[in-house]
């Protein structure tokens, strides 16, 4: 059946044709472009129709809406813009290693993890389509099944992960201190080899995987990360972590679980790589070298810290410190415990008395005691990273998936942790954390909605915001993702100067007469 005459006679653009789709509805009669004709040998020329540009509906021509206009005309702006701004260099590193589709997907998922902590796997598509993340990284499939499949493919490309991390490791200066530590993450999967009982999880009856991070203390940047089986101790993962990520320079500041004896081969091969590691309090080198006979007091510390430095056999150095405040707290805790159990022994107490508040480091570098102490004291920033990982991002457990899925998911989690720490540092530097919590700031930023066709450089008075609160505007202006209104010039103190428009004749001097004499 052909197109009815009354439909064909409706005014429409030139060089078009009306096509009947055969299905009832407002889009039944489609208007298509006429591209030309196709000549058929031995037959009549056949018309060539192009794409659909509109429809005939209710007796008039209606143009087809553009794909760009089909989506929402307003989106959540504040938190998306800040995350995008703080992660541009990470995106550049990803583009140097991964195909552009992979890089976009990694950054989109990581950004949503930062904006929406503890986001459920079936909610990525919703929050992707309601935020400016869909504008910064457009056209991505964000369904639960698509993301699961993406994690799988991402985890299979281990060489690309190592290449990305090595690019970041190369940026570490040789005199910077790299803190290395690990954390356990619950994973009760029965389909991967990474999930296993750790030394901590046997009591709880749950399995874990181990995640090891490296953190540049001077630049306050997460350098790299790697996933190990839950039953793999820190000491056994130490050498693999350094070798896999190509750490060749810097000063490694590690915990007791990362003894330097485990990386002897790596230290010999890398002359620019050094270490500063605490040793156990019962290590015989402490008593043999008299490290508890302190010889001075550190300067520029919050508490009174005594120190001693000594070079030992083999060319290495020992640095011993005793913090008076920590010593009193440890002693009180010890005595409270013994008092509760009623098993106090004076002989044992006298042996432990000198060890309260004491920490001794081993290093292959000759440093002044103040520098060595500050290096380890600044290592607390890595503990903040783990805190953000578990609390602010909600990444303290994995789904039950195979090994490749875990590798891929943890790689995206490391990107999200990098961004989260940068945001926290930005909030701290701008002074926002003095009056608001991290969660409150992100909530205010997320509440700032903006039209998608608004100018690229936003300002408070450009008229393209949607019900945005004053507190959100102030946060965005403090963070530099929106322009603040111009400040009014300060008023001068005092009464303004009187402006004389015309000169009046001056009154004669003296008091005027009560009865003036007439001329």
GUNUVO-798509 format. One record per residue (C-alpha): x, y, z. Coordinates in Angstrom, 1 decimal, padded with zeros to 4 digits. Layout:
<filos>
east | north | up
X | Y | Z
...
</filos>
This chain:
<filos>
east | north | up
000.0 | 000.0 | 000.0
001.4 | 003.4 | -001.0
001.7 | 006.6 | 001.0
-001.7 | 008.4 | 001.0
-001.9 | 011.5 | -001.1
-002.8 | 013.9 | 001.8
000.5 | 012.7 | 003.5
002.6 | 013.3 | 000.4
001.2 | 016.8 | -000.1
002.2 | 018.0 | 003.4
004.9 | 020.7 | 002.9
008.4 | 019.2 | 003.7
012.1 | 020.0 | 002.7
013.0 | 019.8 | -000.9
014.7 | 016.6 | -002.4
013.0 | 014.3 | 000.1
010.6 | 011.4 | -000.1
008.0 | 010.0 | 002.3
008.3 | 006.3 | 003.2
005.6 | 004.2 | 004.9
007.2 | 002.1 | 007.7
004.0 | 000.0 | 008.0
003.6 | 000.3 | 011.8
001.0 | 002.5 | 013.5
002.4 | 005.4 | 015.5
003.7 | 008.9 | 015.2
006.8 | 007.7 | 013.3
004.9 | 005.7 | 010.6
005.5 | 008.1 | 007.7
009.3 | 008.9 | 007.6
010.8 | 011.7 | 005.5
014.1 | 010.6 | 004.0
016.7 | 012.5 | 002.0
016.9 | 011.8 | -001.8
020.6 | 011.2 | -002.4
020.4 | 010.5 | -006.2
019.7 | 007.6 | -008.6
021.3 | 004.3 | -009.3
021.6 | 003.2 | -013.0
020.8 | -000.4 | -013.6
022.1 | -001.9 | -016.8
019.1 | -002.8 | -019.0
016.6 | -001.3 | -016.6
015.2 | 001.9 | -015.3
017.2 | 004.1 | -012.9
016.4 | 003.4 | -009.2
016.2 | 006.2 | -006.6
018.7 | 006.2 | -003.7
017.3 | 007.3 | -000.4
019.4 | 008.7 | 002.5
018.8 | 008.8 | 006.2
015.5 | 009.8 | 008.0
015.4 | 013.6 | 008.7
011.8 | 013.9 | 010.0
008.3 | 012.5 | 010.1
004.8 | 013.5 | 008.9
002.6 | 013.5 | 011.9
-000.8 | 015.2 | 012.5
-000.8 | 016.7 | 009.1
002.6 | 018.5 | 009.4
006.3 | 017.9 | 009.0
008.2 | 017.3 | 012.3
012.1 | 017.3 | 012.1
013.9 | 014.5 | 013.8
015.7 | 015.6 | 016.9
019.5 | 015.3 | 016.9
021.2 | 012.7 | 019.1
022.9 | 015.5 | 021.0
019.5 | 017.0 | 021.9
017.9 | 013.6 | 022.7
019.6 | 013.4 | 026.1
018.9 | 015.5 | 029.2
019.5 | 019.3 | 028.9
020.9 | 019.5 | 032.5
023.3 | 017.4 | 034.5
025.1 | 017.3 | 037.8
028.2 | 019.4 | 037.3
030.3 | 020.3 | 040.4
031.8 | 017.0 | 041.5
032.2 | 015.7 | 037.9
034.1 | 018.9 | 036.8
036.4 | 018.7 | 039.8
037.2 | 015.0 | 039.3
037.8 | 015.6 | 035.6
040.1 | 018.6 | 036.3
042.2 | 016.7 | 038.9
042.7 | 013.6 | 036.6
043.8 | 015.0 | 033.3
047.4 | 013.9 | 033.6
046.3 | 010.4 | 034.6
044.1 | 010.3 | 031.5
047.2 | 011.3 | 029.4
049.2 | 008.4 | 030.8
046.4 | 006.0 | 030.1
046.1 | 007.2 | 026.5
049.8 | 006.5 | 026.0
049.3 | 002.9 | 027.0
045.7 | 001.8 | 026.3
043.4 | 002.1 | 023.3
041.2 | 005.2 | 023.6
038.1 | 003.2 | 024.3
039.8 | 001.5 | 027.3
041.2 | 004.7 | 028.6
037.7 | 006.4 | 028.5
036.0 | 003.4 | 030.2
038.7 | 003.3 | 033.0
038.4 | 007.0 | 033.7
034.6 | 007.0 | 033.6
034.2 | 004.1 | 036.0
036.9 | 005.4 | 038.4
035.3 | 008.9 | 038.3
031.9 | 007.4 | 039.3
033.5 | 005.5 | 042.1
034.9 | 008.8 | 043.5
031.7 | 010.7 | 043.0
029.4 | 008.0 | 044.3
031.3 | 005.9 | 047.0
030.0 | 002.3 | 047.4
028.1 | 002.6 | 044.1
026.3 | -000.6 | 043.2
027.2 | -002.4 | 040.0
023.8 | -001.9 | 038.5
023.8 | 001.9 | 039.2
026.8 | 002.9 | 037.0
024.6 | 003.6 | 034.0
022.2 | 005.8 | 036.0
024.8 | 008.0 | 037.5
026.8 | 008.1 | 034.3
023.7 | 009.5 | 032.5
022.9 | 012.1 | 035.2
026.4 | 013.6 | 035.5
028.8 | 015.5 | 033.3
030.9 | 012.3 | 033.2
028.8 | 011.3 | 030.2
030.0 | 014.6 | 028.5
033.7 | 014.2 | 029.4
033.7 | 010.5 | 028.3
030.8 | 010.1 | 025.9
029.2 | 007.1 | 024.3
030.3 | 004.4 | 026.8
028.3 | 001.2 | 027.7
027.8 | 001.3 | 031.5
025.5 | -001.6 | 032.2
026.4 | -004.2 | 034.9
027.2 | -006.9 | 032.3
029.3 | -004.5 | 030.2
031.4 | -003.4 | 033.2
031.9 | -007.0 | 034.3
033.1 | -008.0 | 030.8
035.3 | -004.9 | 030.7
037.0 | -005.8 | 034.0
037.7 | -009.2 | 032.6
039.3 | -007.9 | 029.5
041.3 | -005.3 | 031.4
042.6 | -007.9 | 033.8
043.9 | -010.0 | 031.0
046.2 | -007.2 | 029.8
048.8 | -007.4 | 032.5
051.6 | -006.0 | 030.4
049.6 | -002.8 | 029.8
049.0 | -002.3 | 033.6
052.7 | -002.7 | 034.3
053.6 | -000.3 | 031.5
051.2 | 002.3 | 033.0
052.6 | 002.0 | 036.5
056.2 | 002.1 | 035.2
055.5 | 005.4 | 033.5
054.5 | 006.8 | 036.9
057.5 | 005.2 | 038.7
059.8 | 006.9 | 036.2
058.6 | 010.3 | 037.5
059.8 | 009.6 | 041.0
063.0 | 011.6 | 041.8
066.0 | 009.7 | 043.1
066.0 | 011.6 | 046.4
062.2 | 011.1 | 047.1
061.0 | 008.7 | 049.7
058.6 | 005.9 | 048.5
056.4 | 004.4 | 051.2
055.4 | 000.8 | 050.6
052.7 | -001.0 | 052.5
049.9 | -003.6 | 052.0
046.4 | -004.0 | 053.1
044.0 | -007.0 | 053.1
040.7 | -007.0 | 051.3
037.9 | -009.5 | 051.9
037.3 | -011.9 | 049.0
035.5 | -015.2 | 049.6
035.6 | -016.3 | 046.0
036.0 | -020.0 | 045.1
036.7 | -019.4 | 041.4
040.0 | -017.5 | 041.7
043.4 | -018.3 | 043.1
044.0 | -014.9 | 044.7
041.4 | -015.5 | 047.5
042.9 | -017.3 | 050.4
043.2 | -017.2 | 054.2
045.6 | -014.6 | 055.5
047.2 | -014.6 | 058.9
044.5 | -012.2 | 060.1
041.4 | -013.7 | 058.5
041.7 | -017.2 | 059.9
040.1 | -016.0 | 063.1
037.2 | -014.4 | 061.2
036.7 | -017.4 | 058.9
036.9 | -015.2 | 055.8
039.3 | -015.1 | 052.9
041.3 | -012.1 | 051.6
043.4 | -010.8 | 048.8
046.4 | -008.6 | 049.5
046.8 | -005.2 | 047.8
050.2 | -003.5 | 048.0
050.6 | 000.3 | 047.3
053.6 | 002.5 | 046.7
053.3 | 006.2 | 047.7
055.7 | 009.1 | 046.9
055.9 | 011.1 | 050.2
057.3 | 014.3 | 048.7
054.9 | 014.6 | 045.8
052.0 | 013.0 | 047.8
051.1 | 010.8 | 044.8
050.2 | 007.1 | 044.6
052.8 | 005.6 | 042.4
051.6 | 002.1 | 041.7
049.7 | -000.9 | 043.1
049.6 | -004.6 | 042.7
047.3 | -007.5 | 043.9
048.7 | -010.6 | 045.6
047.1 | -013.8 | 047.1
045.7 | -013.4 | 050.5
048.1 | -015.9 | 052.0
051.1 | -014.1 | 050.5
053.0 | -012.3 | 053.2
054.4 | -008.8 | 052.8
057.9 | -010.1 | 052.9
057.4 | -012.6 | 050.1
055.6 | -010.0 | 047.9
058.3 | -007.3 | 048.5
060.7 | -008.4 | 045.7
058.0 | -009.1 | 043.2
056.4 | -005.7 | 043.7
059.7 | -003.8 | 043.1
060.6 | -005.9 | 040.1
057.1 | -005.9 | 038.4
056.7 | -002.2 | 038.7
060.2 | -001.2 | 037.8
061.1 | 000.7 | 041.0
064.8 | 001.5 | 040.4
065.4 | 004.7 | 042.4
064.3 | 006.5 | 045.5
064.4 | 005.6 | 049.2
061.9 | 002.9 | 050.2
060.3 | 003.6 | 053.6
058.6 | 000.3 | 054.5
057.2 | -001.3 | 057.6
058.6 | -004.3 | 059.6
056.8 | -006.7 | 057.3
059.1 | -005.6 | 054.4
062.6 | -006.6 | 055.6
065.5 | -005.4 | 053.3
066.9 | -009.0 | 053.3
064.1 | -009.9 | 050.9
065.2 | -007.4 | 048.3
069.0 | -007.8 | 048.5
069.2 | -008.8 | 044.8
067.1 | -005.8 | 043.7
069.2 | -003.4 | 045.8
072.4 | -004.8 | 044.3
071.0 | -004.3 | 040.8
069.7 | -000.8 | 041.4
072.4 | 001.5 | 042.8
069.9 | 004.5 | 043.1
067.5 | 002.4 | 045.2
067.8 | 002.6 | 049.0
065.8 | 001.7 | 052.1
064.8 | 002.8 | 055.6
063.1 | 000.0 | 057.5
062.4 | -000.5 | 061.3
063.7 | -003.6 | 062.9
062.3 | -005.6 | 065.8
062.9 | -004.5 | 069.3
064.5 | -007.8 | 070.2
067.1 | -007.6 | 067.4
070.5 | -008.4 | 068.8
072.1 | -005.5 | 066.9
070.3 | -003.1 | 069.2
072.0 | -004.3 | 072.4
075.3 | -005.2 | 070.7
075.7 | -001.6 | 069.4
074.3 | 000.1 | 072.6
071.5 | 001.8 | 070.6
069.5 | 002.6 | 073.7
072.2 | 004.8 | 075.1
070.9 | 007.9 | 073.5
073.1 | 010.8 | 072.7
070.9 | 013.7 | 071.8
067.4 | 015.3 | 071.4
065.8 | 016.0 | 068.1
064.8 | 019.5 | 067.1
061.5 | 020.6 | 065.4
059.4 | 017.7 | 066.7
056.0 | 017.8 | 068.4
057.2 | 015.7 | 071.3
060.5 | 015.1 | 073.0
062.4 | 012.5 | 070.9
065.9 | 011.3 | 071.9
068.1 | 009.7 | 069.2
071.3 | 007.8 | 068.5
073.0 | 007.0 | 065.2
075.7 | 004.4 | 064.6
077.4 | 002.8 | 061.6
077.4 | -001.0 | 062.0
079.3 | -003.9 | 060.4
078.6 | -004.2 | 056.7
078.5 | -000.5 | 056.1
074.8 | 000.0 | 057.1
073.5 | 002.5 | 059.7
071.2 | 002.1 | 062.7
069.0 | 005.0 | 063.8
067.4 | 004.7 | 067.3
064.7 | 007.0 | 068.7
062.7 | 007.2 | 071.9
059.5 | 009.3 | 072.0
058.7 | 010.3 | 075.5
055.0 | 010.7 | 074.8
054.7 | 007.3 | 073.2
056.7 | 005.7 | 075.9
054.4 | 006.9 | 078.6
051.3 | 005.7 | 076.6
052.9 | 002.3 | 075.9
053.9 | 001.9 | 079.6
050.3 | 002.8 | 080.8
048.8 | 000.3 | 078.3
051.2 | -002.4 | 079.5
050.5 | -001.8 | 083.2
046.7 | -001.6 | 082.6
046.7 | -005.0 | 080.9
048.8 | -006.6 | 083.6
046.6 | -005.1 | 086.3
043.5 | -006.6 | 084.6
045.1 | -010.0 | 084.2
046.9 | -009.8 | 087.6
050.0 | -011.3 | 086.3
052.5 | -008.4 | 086.7
056.1 | -009.6 | 086.9
058.7 | -007.0 | 088.0
061.6 | -008.8 | 086.3
059.8 | -008.9 | 083.0
058.8 | -005.2 | 083.4
062.4 | -004.1 | 084.1
063.4 | -005.8 | 080.8
060.7 | -004.0 | 078.8
061.0 | -000.6 | 080.6
063.8 | 000.7 | 078.3
061.9 | -000.4 | 075.1
058.8 | 001.7 | 075.7
058.4 | 004.3 | 072.9
061.5 | 003.0 | 071.1
061.9 | 002.5 | 067.4
065.1 | 001.5 | 065.6
065.7 | 001.8 | 061.8
068.2 | 000.1 | 059.5
069.3 | 001.9 | 056.4
072.0 | 001.8 | 053.7
072.2 | 005.6 | 053.7
074.2 | 008.0 | 055.8
071.6 | 010.6 | 056.9
071.3 | 013.0 | 059.8
069.0 | 011.7 | 062.5
066.4 | 014.5 | 061.9
065.9 | 013.5 | 058.2
065.7 | 009.8 | 058.9
063.0 | 010.3 | 061.6
061.0 | 012.7 | 059.5
061.0 | 010.2 | 056.6
059.3 | 007.6 | 058.6
057.1 | 010.0 | 060.4
055.6 | 011.2 | 057.1
054.7 | 007.6 | 056.2
051.4 | 008.1 | 057.9
050.1 | 009.6 | 054.6
050.0 | 006.1 | 053.2
047.7 | 005.1 | 056.0
045.4 | 007.9 | 054.9
045.4 | 006.3 | 051.5
044.2 | 003.0 | 052.9
041.6 | 004.9 | 055.0
040.2 | 006.5 | 051.8
040.3 | 003.2 | 050.0
038.2 | 001.5 | 052.7
035.9 | 004.2 | 053.9
035.5 | 007.1 | 051.5
035.4 | 004.9 | 048.4
034.0 | 001.7 | 050.0
036.4 | -000.6 | 048.2
037.1 | -002.9 | 051.2
035.7 | -006.1 | 049.6
035.5 | -007.6 | 046.2
032.7 | -009.4 | 044.3
033.0 | -013.2 | 043.8
034.8 | -013.3 | 040.4
037.8 | -014.9 | 038.8
041.4 | -013.7 | 038.8
041.3 | -011.5 | 035.7
038.2 | -009.7 | 037.1
040.0 | -009.0 | 040.3
043.1 | -007.7 | 038.5
041.0 | -005.4 | 036.3
038.8 | -004.1 | 039.1
041.7 | -003.4 | 041.4
043.5 | -001.5 | 038.7
040.4 | 000.8 | 038.3
040.2 | 001.1 | 042.1
043.8 | 002.3 | 042.2
042.9 | 005.1 | 039.7
040.0 | 006.0 | 041.9
042.2 | 006.1 | 045.0
044.7 | 008.4 | 043.2
041.9 | 010.8 | 042.4
040.4 | 010.6 | 045.9
043.6 | 011.5 | 047.6
044.2 | 014.4 | 045.2
040.7 | 015.8 | 046.0
041.4 | 015.5 | 049.8
044.7 | 017.3 | 049.3
042.9 | 020.0 | 047.3
040.2 | 020.4 | 050.0
042.9 | 020.7 | 052.6
045.0 | 023.3 | 050.7
041.9 | 025.5 | 050.0
040.9 | 025.4 | 053.7
037.5 | 023.7 | 053.0
038.2 | 020.9 | 055.4
038.4 | 023.3 | 058.3
034.6 | 023.8 | 058.3
033.3 | 020.8 | 056.3
033.9 | 017.1 | 056.0
035.0 | 015.4 | 052.8
031.6 | 013.9 | 052.3
029.8 | 017.2 | 052.9
032.0 | 018.9 | 050.3
031.3 | 016.2 | 047.7
027.6 | 016.3 | 048.5
027.4 | 020.1 | 047.9
029.4 | 019.8 | 044.7
027.2 | 017.0 | 043.4
024.1 | 019.2 | 044.0
025.3 | 021.8 | 041.6
023.4 | 021.1 | 038.3
024.1 | 023.0 | 035.1
022.7 | 023.1 | 031.5
024.8 | 021.1 | 029.1
024.8 | 023.9 | 026.5
026.2 | 026.4 | 029.0
029.6 | 028.2 | 028.4
032.7 | 026.1 | 029.1
034.0 | 028.6 | 031.7
031.2 | 028.8 | 034.3
030.5 | 031.7 | 036.6
027.9 | 032.3 | 039.3
025.9 | 034.9 | 037.4
025.8 | 033.4 | 033.9
022.3 | 032.2 | 034.3
023.0 | 028.6 | 033.4
022.7 | 026.9 | 036.8
019.7 | 024.8 | 038.0
018.7 | 025.5 | 041.6
022.3 | 025.6 | 042.9
022.8 | 026.6 | 046.5
025.1 | 029.4 | 047.6
027.3 | 026.9 | 049.6
027.9 | 024.9 | 046.4
028.9 | 028.1 | 044.5
031.3 | 029.0 | 047.2
032.9 | 025.5 | 047.1
033.3 | 025.6 | 043.3
034.8 | 029.0 | 043.4
037.3 | 028.1 | 046.1
038.3 | 025.0 | 044.1
038.7 | 027.0 | 040.8
036.0 | 025.2 | 038.8
033.7 | 028.3 | 038.7
034.5 | 032.0 | 038.5
033.5 | 034.1 | 041.5
031.6 | 037.4 | 040.9
033.9 | 040.5 | 040.9
034.4 | 042.0 | 044.3
033.1 | 045.5 | 044.9
035.8 | 048.1 | 045.6
036.3 | 048.7 | 049.3
034.7 | 051.9 | 050.6
037.0 | 054.6 | 052.0
036.8 | 055.2 | 055.6
035.2 | 058.5 | 056.8
032.7 | 060.9 | 055.5
032.7 | 061.4 | 051.7
034.1 | 064.7 | 050.5
031.5 | 067.3 | 049.7
031.4 | 068.2 | 046.1
030.9 | 072.0 | 045.5
029.0 | 072.7 | 042.3
029.1 | 076.5 | 042.4
030.9 | 079.1 | 044.5
028.8 | 081.1 | 046.9
029.8 | 084.5 | 048.2
031.4 | 084.3 | 051.6
029.7 | 085.7 | 054.6
031.6 | 088.6 | 056.2
033.7 | 087.8 | 059.3
032.3 | 088.4 | 062.7
028.9 | 088.1 | 064.3
026.1 | 089.7 | 062.3
024.4 | 092.7 | 063.8
021.1 | 092.3 | 065.5
019.8 | 095.5 | 063.9
021.9 | 096.0 | 060.7
022.5 | 099.5 | 059.6
020.8 | 100.3 | 056.3
022.9 | 101.7 | 053.6
</filos>
